[in-house]
Amino acid sequence: MKIIYLTNFTLPTAKAHGLQVMKMCQVFVKKGVSVELVTGRRFHQLSHANPFIYYNIKERFKIKKIFSIDLIPLQNIIGRLGLWTQSLSFAILAGFYLLFQKTDIIYSRDLFSLFFLSWFKSNLIYEAHTFPKHFFLYKYIFKKVKAIIVITQNLKNFFIERGISGDKILVAPDGVDLGEFNISQSQEQCRKNLNLSMDKKIILYTGHLFKWKGVSVLAEAGQYLDKNCLIIFVGGLERDVENFKSQVSGFKNISVLGHQPHSQIPYYLKAADVLVLPNSAKVKISEYWTSPMKMFEYMASQRPIVASDLPSIREVLNENNAVLVGSDSPADLARGIEKVLKNPNFSVKIARQTFEDVKKYTWEKRAQSILEFIKI
């Protein structure tokens, strides 16, 4: 089987979807699939780095970069016109390229490109990580594609409620590479190597600093915690990091480290006492649709997790493997963190359970379920 994986972003990227796509392509190759990854060619601070090295991908596959009219850097001047111009030019040029390629499956998360291709191709697979705002504009594509891969059951339900057959939809949550988190260093060694505090209780968040991720709630939770606690934020785009630093500048127990190479994330997670997933319930993508890669990485790190009690999160986490708290409440979040810190035996118990549970969510198992499904 040959799969062409179509993505409209540059690689590598500071965003999590770059890692997800590279990991999936790697596992497809491991399973004997011929893979070609078609990506955009845009201005990007990481765009000149080798994606195989950046993401530590040992299996090689072809990467084809498609030119697009990239006006996104001018968005402060021309607004969303830059995004629409880039998306449309990529869809047309990538679609034109794919018209002449022989492949069993065209797999994509890019609706613009699939809309163009759907008039000429029938071997299309769409992977959905959110529900489109203007569903009626894309309903033709959802009817035309061979299958839809979604990351949560709630997202599948949204499609079914709007007339898409459940038989063509597979729920495949995001995953993790367990081997990357099987590190021998102790918590103390990780802290020393990362130059982190040796005597404070470290509460850690990794990922982007978008509002719906609940990062402001976690920052505010610090006022309810003991002075011996340190909240560390790892990740975020450069502009978001600067804005967030300004927002939390008045707090004494917070450290904002910005983007770090993904190869360092297992060490940051192991250095922590508590890992936090503070998603907000104010946005549907957070409440119903997201399947955060950080959640599975947290689980693989064998550290206790405190998370927002949301339908999306409950598809994986529960009272047996995490502490679930009311979303958008700094006080509730702080109480959950304190519960973990003050009950070491309980913390060890839920950390062990979450590690057992995450074994169901590897990239290998995700790829296998997708390959079996798209053969229907």
C-alpha positions in Angstrom: 0.0 0.0 0.0 1.1 3.6 -0.7 -0.1 6.6 1.3 0.4 10.2 0.4 0.0 12.2 3.6 -0.9 15.8 2.7 -0.3 18.6 5.3 -0.4 22.4 4.8 2.3 23.4 7.2 6.1 23.5 7.2 8.2 20.9 9.0 9.6 21.0 11.5 7.2 23.3 13.5 6.9 24.3 17.1 3.3 23.1 17.0 2.3 19.6 18.2 0.7 18.6 14.9 4.2 18.4 13.3 5.3 15.7 15.7 2.0 13.8 15.3 2.3 13.7 11.5 5.9 12.6 11.5 5.3 9.9 14.1 2.3 8.6 12.1 4.3 8.5 8.9 7.1 6.7 10.7 4.8 4.0 12.0 3.1 3.6 8.7 6.6 2.9 7.2 7.3 0.4 10.0 4.2 -1.5 9.0 5.3 -1.8 5.4 3.5 1.1 3.9 5.1 3.3 1.3 4.8 6.9 2.5 5.2 10.2 0.8 4.6 13.3 3.0 3.5 16.4 1.0 4.0 19.6 3.0 4.0 23.4 2.4 7.0 25.6 1.8 6.6 28.7 3.9 8.5 31.2 6.0 9.1 29.6 9.3 11.8 29.9 12.0 12.3 26.1 12.0 11.7 25.4 8.3 15.3 24.9 7.4 16.0 22.2 10.0 15.9 18.5 9.1 12.6 17.1 10.3 13.9 13.6 10.6 16.6 14.8 13.0 14.4 17.4 14.8 11.7 14.7 15.6 14.2 11.8 16.0 12.6 9.8 13.2 14.8 6.8 12.2 12.6 5.5 9.4 12.9 7.6 6.2 10.2 8.5 3.7 9.9 11.0 0.9 9.0 14.6 1.8 7.8 16.8 -1.0 7.5 20.5 -0.3 4.9 22.4 -2.3 5.2 26.2 -2.9 2.5 28.5 -1.7 1.9 32.2 -1.7 2.8 32.9 1.9 1.4 36.2 3.1 0.8 35.0 6.6 3.8 37.0 8.0 1.8 40.1 6.9 -1.3 39.2 8.8 -0.9 42.2 11.1 -1.4 44.4 8.0 -3.7 42.4 5.8 -5.5 40.3 8.4 -7.0 36.9 7.4 -6.4 37.6 3.7 -2.9 36.3 4.3 -4.1 32.9 5.7 -6.8 32.5 2.9 -4.2 33.3 0.2 -1.7 30.8 1.5 -4.4 28.1 2.1 -5.9 28.5 -1.3 -2.6 28.6 -3.2 -1.4 25.5 -1.4 -4.6 23.6 -2.1 -4.5 24.3 -5.8 -0.8 23.6 -6.3 -0.7 20.5 -4.0 -3.9 19.2 -5.6 -2.5 19.7 -9.1 0.6 17.8 -8.0 -1.4 14.9 -6.6 -3.6 14.6 -9.7 -0.6 13.0 -11.4 0.6 10.8 -8.5 -0.4 7.1 -8.3 -1.3 6.1 -4.7 -3.7 4.0 -2.9 -4.7 6.6 -0.3 -4.5 10.4 0.0 -4.6 11.1 3.8 -5.0 14.7 5.0 -6.0 17.0 7.8 -6.4 19.9 5.3 -10.0 20.5 4.1 -9.1 23.1 1.5 -6.9 20.6 -0.3 -9.4 17.8 0.0 -12.2 20.0 -1.4 -10.2 20.5 -4.6 -9.1 16.8 -4.8 -12.6 15.5 -4.1 -13.7 16.4 -7.6 -11.1 14.2 -9.1 -10.2 11.5 -6.5 -12.2 9.0 -4.5 -9.3 7.5 -2.4 -9.4 10.3 0.2 -9.1 10.0 4.0 -9.8 13.0 6.3 -8.4 13.2 9.8 -10.4 15.6 11.9 -9.1 17.2 15.1 -11.9 19.7 15.3 -15.3 20.3 14.0 -15.6 22.9 11.1 -17.3 26.1 12.0 -19.2 26.2 8.7 -20.1 22.6 8.4 -22.4 23.1 5.4 -19.5 24.3 3.3 -17.6 21.0 3.8 -20.5 18.5 3.9 -19.8 17.5 0.3 -16.3 16.5 1.3 -17.4 14.5 4.3 -19.8 12.6 2.1 -17.2 12.0 -0.7 -14.2 10.8 1.4 -13.7 7.1 1.9 -13.3 7.5 5.7 -13.0 10.1 8.5 -10.6 9.6 11.3 -11.5 11.5 14.5 -9.6 11.8 17.8 -12.5 11.6 20.2 -15.9 9.9 20.5 -17.5 13.2 21.1 -16.2 14.5 17.8 -17.6 11.4 16.0 -20.9 12.1 17.6 -20.9 15.7 16.2 -20.4 14.3 12.7 -23.1 11.7 13.1 -25.6 14.3 14.4 -25.1 16.2 11.2 -25.9 13.3 8.9 -22.5 11.7 8.3 -22.6 7.9 8.6 -20.9 6.5 11.7 -19.8 3.5 9.7 -17.2 5.6 7.9 -15.8 7.3 11.0 -13.1 5.8 13.2 -12.2 7.1 16.6 -8.4 7.1 17.0 -7.1 9.2 19.9 -3.6 10.7 19.7 -0.8 8.6 21.0 2.7 8.5 22.4 6.1 6.8 21.8 6.6 4.9 25.1 10.3 4.4 24.3 11.0 8.1 24.4 9.8 8.3 28.0 11.6 5.3 29.2 14.6 7.3 30.6 17.0 6.1 33.3 17.7 9.4 34.9 16.2 10.1 38.4 14.0 13.1 39.2 17.0 14.7 40.9 19.3 14.1 37.9 16.7 15.5 35.6 16.4 18.7 37.7 20.1 19.1 37.9 20.6 18.6 34.2 17.8 21.1 33.3 18.9 23.6 36.0 15.6 23.4 37.8 15.0 24.0 41.5 16.1 21.1 43.7 14.1 21.9 46.8 10.7 23.1 45.5 7.6 21.1 44.5 7.4 21.5 40.8 4.0 21.7 39.1 4.6 21.4 35.3 2.6 22.3 32.2 3.9 21.5 28.7 2.4 22.8 25.4 1.0 25.9 23.9 -0.1 28.9 25.9 -3.5 29.4 24.1 -6.3 30.7 26.4 -8.4 27.6 25.9 -5.6 25.4 27.2 -6.3 26.9 30.7 -2.8 28.2 31.3 -4.0 31.4 32.9 -6.1 29.3 35.3 -3.0 27.4 36.3 -1.0 30.6 36.8 -3.8 32.0 39.1 -3.9 28.7 41.0 -0.5 29.5 42.3 -1.9 32.0 44.8 -3.6 29.2 46.6 -0.5 26.9 46.8 2.2 26.7 49.3 5.2 29.0 48.8 7.4 25.9 48.3 5.6 25.2 45.0 6.9 26.3 41.6 4.7 26.3 38.5 6.7 25.8 35.3 5.4 26.4 31.8 7.3 24.7 29.0 6.3 25.5 25.4 4.5 28.1 23.4 5.1 30.2 20.3 7.5 33.1 20.7 4.8 35.8 20.6 2.6 33.9 23.0 5.5 33.3 25.4 6.2 37.0 25.6 2.6 37.9 26.2 2.2 35.3 28.8 5.3 36.4 30.6 3.9 39.9 30.8 0.6 38.5 32.1 2.2 36.6 35.0 5.0 39.0 35.7 3.4 39.8 39.1 3.6 36.2 40.3 6.6 35.0 42.2 6.1 31.2 41.9 6.0 30.9 38.2 8.7 30.2 35.6 7.9 30.4 31.8 10.6 28.6 29.8 9.2 28.8 26.3 9.6 26.3 23.5 12.0 23.4 24.2 13.1 20.6 21.8 10.7 17.7 22.1 13.7 15.4 22.9 13.9 17.3 26.3 10.2 16.9 27.2 10.6 13.5 28.9 13.2 14.9 31.2 11.1 17.9 32.1 8.1 15.6 32.9 10.2 13.3 35.1 11.6 16.3 37.0 8.1 17.3 38.0 6.0 16.4 41.1 2.7 17.1 39.4 1.7 17.4 35.7 -1.3 19.6 34.9 -3.8 19.6 32.1 -6.0 22.6 32.9 -8.2 22.8 29.7 -11.0 25.3 29.7 -14.7 24.3 29.2 -15.4 27.7 27.4 -14.4 26.4 24.0 -15.9 23.3 22.3 -12.5 22.1 20.9 -11.3 21.9 24.5 -14.5 20.6 26.1 -15.4 17.9 23.5 -12.9 17.4 20.7 -9.3 17.6 21.8 -7.1 14.6 22.4 -4.0 16.3 23.7 -0.7 14.6 23.0 0.6 16.1 26.2 -1.9 14.0 28.1 -0.4 10.7 26.7 3.1 12.0 27.3 2.1 12.8 30.9 0.8 9.3 31.3 3.9 7.8 29.9 6.1 9.8 32.3 4.7 8.0 35.3 4.0 11.2 37.2 0.6 12.1 38.8 -1.8 14.1 36.7 -4.3 16.8 37.7 -6.7 17.6 34.8 -9.9 19.4 34.1 -13.0 17.3 34.3 -14.2 17.6 30.7 -15.9 15.1 28.3 -12.8 15.2 26.0 -10.4 14.4 28.8 -12.7 11.8 30.4 -12.4 9.6 27.3 -9.0 8.7 28.6 -8.6 9.9 32.2 -10.8 9.1 35.2 -10.7 9.0 39.0 -8.5 5.9 39.0 -5.6 7.3 37.0 -5.8 11.1 37.7 -7.2 13.8 39.8 -10.1 15.5 37.9 -11.1 19.0 39.0 -13.7 21.6 37.9 -12.5 23.5 34.9 -11.8 27.3 34.8 -11.4 27.4 38.6 -8.0 28.3 40.0 -9.1 27.3 43.5 -10.4 23.9 42.4 -7.2 23.3 40.4 -5.1 24.2 43.4 -7.0 21.8 45.6 -6.4 19.0 43.1 -2.7 19.8 43.1 -2.5 19.9 46.9 -4.3 16.5 47.0 -1.5 15.0 45.0 1.3 16.7 46.9 -0.1 15.8 50.3 -0.9 12.2 49.5 2.3 10.5 48.2 0.9 7.0 48.3 -2.2 8.0 46.4 0.0 9.9 43.9 2.1 6.8 43.2 -1.0 4.7 42.8 -2.6 6.9 40.1 0.7 7.4 38.4 1.1 3.6 38.1 -2.4 3.2 36.8 -2.1 5.9 34.2 1.1 4.2 32.9 -0.7 0.9 32.5 -3.6 2.7 30.8 -1.4 4.6 28.3 -0.1 1.4 26.8 -3.3 1.3 24.8 -2.4 4.6 23.2 0.8 4.1 21.3 1.4 5.4 17.8 1.8 1.8 16.6 -1.6 0.8 17.8 -3.2 4.0 16.4 -1.6 3.4 13.0 -2.7 -0.3 13.0 -6.3 0.6 13.7 -6.3 3.2 11.0 -4.8 0.9 8.4 -7.3 -1.8 9.2 -10.2 0.7 9.0 -9.3 2.3 5.7 -9.2 -1.0 3.9 -13.0 -1.2 4.2 
